[in-house]
Amino acid sequence: MKLVVGLGNPGKEYENTRHNTGRILVNLIEKKLESQRIKFITPDTFMNNSGREVIKFIKSKKDLKDLVVIYDDIDLPLGKMKISFNRSAGGHRGLASIIRALKSEEFIRIRIGISPATPSGKIKKPKGEKQVINFILGKYKPKELEILKKLSKKVAEAVEVIFKEGKEKAMSLYNG
């Protein structure tokens, strides 16, 4: 079974926050890929316990190869995405939870940028743990949500390429 997971936190108070970017994108791309044989989930656990939900769907190495996790990345500018495979959690606790539960890093991730950037593309991310937490739990402005909506078309295409032509092809097309 092809599985796309959008990371975030459940509940009204977390709707449209930067940390819920994975959930937002999965809800947007699910509509675009309805005809595909893909299961989309947004775990009802909190971010740091995402692995508990994902493990229910992954029963074999083959299932692992058909897993795509979409999540927020503070190290990328808003509106950018990067596909990666078999990498560490990079400090992202939701991803760390999934890696722990699956006992593997061998799955595909689509990292979605959430940080503001200068016109030249330099990321302006917050400094210090408290500022980072406030930033990622902060709500998107309407203009920022529009950027995510536009990006969702590219993310949907990337998911389609991943499942039809493989992760390498998707990385070469979308990691530019």
C-alpha positions in Angstrom: 0.0 0.0 0.0 1.3 3.4 -0.9 1.1 5.7 2.1 1.6 9.5 2.4 1.8 10.8 6.0 1.4 14.5 6.8 3.0 15.4 10.2 1.4 17.9 12.6 -0.6 18.2 15.7 -4.3 17.5 16.0 -6.7 20.1 17.3 -8.2 23.5 16.4 -5.4 25.4 18.2 -2.8 24.0 15.8 -4.7 24.5 12.6 -2.6 26.5 10.1 0.5 26.6 12.2 3.9 26.2 10.6 4.4 22.9 12.5 1.3 21.6 10.9 2.7 22.1 7.4 2.7 18.3 6.7 -1.0 18.0 7.6 -1.9 21.1 5.5 -0.1 19.7 2.4 -1.5 16.2 2.7 -5.0 17.7 2.9 -4.3 19.8 -0.2 -2.7 17.0 -2.3 -5.2 14.3 -1.3 -7.8 16.1 -3.4 -5.4 16.3 -6.4 -4.5 12.6 -6.2 -7.9 11.1 -5.5 -7.8 8.7 -8.4 -4.4 7.2 -7.3 -4.2 4.2 -5.1 -2.6 6.1 -2.2 -3.7 6.2 1.4 -3.2 9.6 3.0 -3.0 10.0 6.8 -2.6 12.8 9.2 -1.9 11.1 12.6 -4.2 12.0 15.4 -1.3 11.7 17.8 0.8 14.8 18.7 3.9 15.4 16.5 6.4 13.7 18.9 4.3 10.5 18.9 3.7 10.2 15.1 5.5 6.9 15.0 2.8 5.2 17.0 0.3 5.9 14.2 2.6 5.2 11.2 3.8 1.8 12.5 0.2 0.5 12.2 0.5 0.8 8.4 4.0 -0.5 7.9 4.3 -4.3 8.1 7.2 -5.0 5.8 10.3 -3.6 4.0 8.1 -3.2 0.9 5.6 -1.0 2.9 8.6 1.0 4.0 9.6 1.7 0.3 6.0 2.9 -0.3 6.1 5.4 2.6 6.3 9.2 2.0 6.4 11.5 5.0 5.7 15.2 4.5 6.8 17.7 7.2 7.9 21.2 8.0 11.6 22.2 7.7 12.9 25.4 9.4 16.1 25.1 7.3 14.3 25.6 4.0 12.7 28.9 2.8 8.9 29.0 2.6 7.6 27.7 -0.7 10.5 25.3 -1.3 10.6 21.6 -1.0 13.3 18.9 -0.9 12.9 15.2 -1.3 15.3 13.0 0.7 15.7 9.3 1.6 17.4 7.3 4.3 18.5 10.3 6.3 18.5 11.1 10.0 15.7 13.1 11.7 17.8 16.2 11.7 16.4 17.3 15.0 12.7 17.0 13.9 11.0 15.1 16.8 8.1 13.9 14.7 10.4 12.3 12.2 12.5 10.9 15.1 9.4 9.2 16.5 8.7 7.5 13.1 12.3 6.4 12.7 12.3 4.9 16.3 8.9 3.1 15.7 10.0 1.7 12.3 13.6 1.0 13.4 14.6 2.4 10.0 15.5 5.6 8.2 14.8 3.9 4.8 11.7 5.9 3.7 11.1 9.0 1.6 10.6 12.4 3.1 9.3 15.6 1.5 10.6 18.5 3.6 8.6 21.7 3.2 10.3 25.0 3.9 8.6 27.3 6.5 11.2 30.0 7.1 11.1 33.5 5.7 13.9 34.5 3.3 15.5 37.6 2.0 15.0 38.6 -1.6 18.4 37.0 -2.4 17.1 33.7 -0.8 19.0 33.8 2.5 16.9 32.1 5.2 15.9 34.3 8.2 15.2 31.7 10.8 14.7 32.4 14.5 17.6 32.0 17.0 17.2 30.2 20.3 14.9 27.4 21.4 12.1 29.6 22.7 12.0 31.7 19.6 12.1 28.6 17.4 9.2 27.0 19.3 7.1 30.2 19.1 7.9 30.4 15.4 6.9 26.9 14.4 3.8 27.0 16.6 2.8 30.4 15.1 0.0 30.6 12.5 0.6 31.2 8.8 -0.4 34.6 7.4 -3.0 34.3 4.5 -0.2 35.2 2.0 1.9 32.3 3.3 -1.0 29.9 3.0 -1.3 30.9 -0.6 2.3 30.0 -1.2 1.7 26.6 0.3 -1.4 26.1 -1.9 0.8 26.9 -5.0 3.5 24.5 -3.7 0.9 21.7 -3.3 0.7 21.3 -7.0 4.4 20.6 -7.2 4.2 18.3 -4.1 1.4 16.3 -5.7 3.4 15.9 -8.9 6.4 14.8 -6.9 4.4 12.1 -5.0 3.1 10.8 -8.3 6.6 10.6 -9.8 7.9 8.9 -6.6 5.3 6.2 -6.8 5.3 5.8 -10.6 9.0 6.4 -11.6 10.9 6.2 -8.3 12.5 8.4 -5.8 15.6 9.1 -7.8 13.6 10.5 -10.7 11.6 12.6 -8.3 14.7 13.9 -6.6 16.3 14.9 -9.9 13.1 16.7 -11.0 12.2 18.5 -7.8 15.3 19.1 -5.8 16.6 21.8 -8.1 
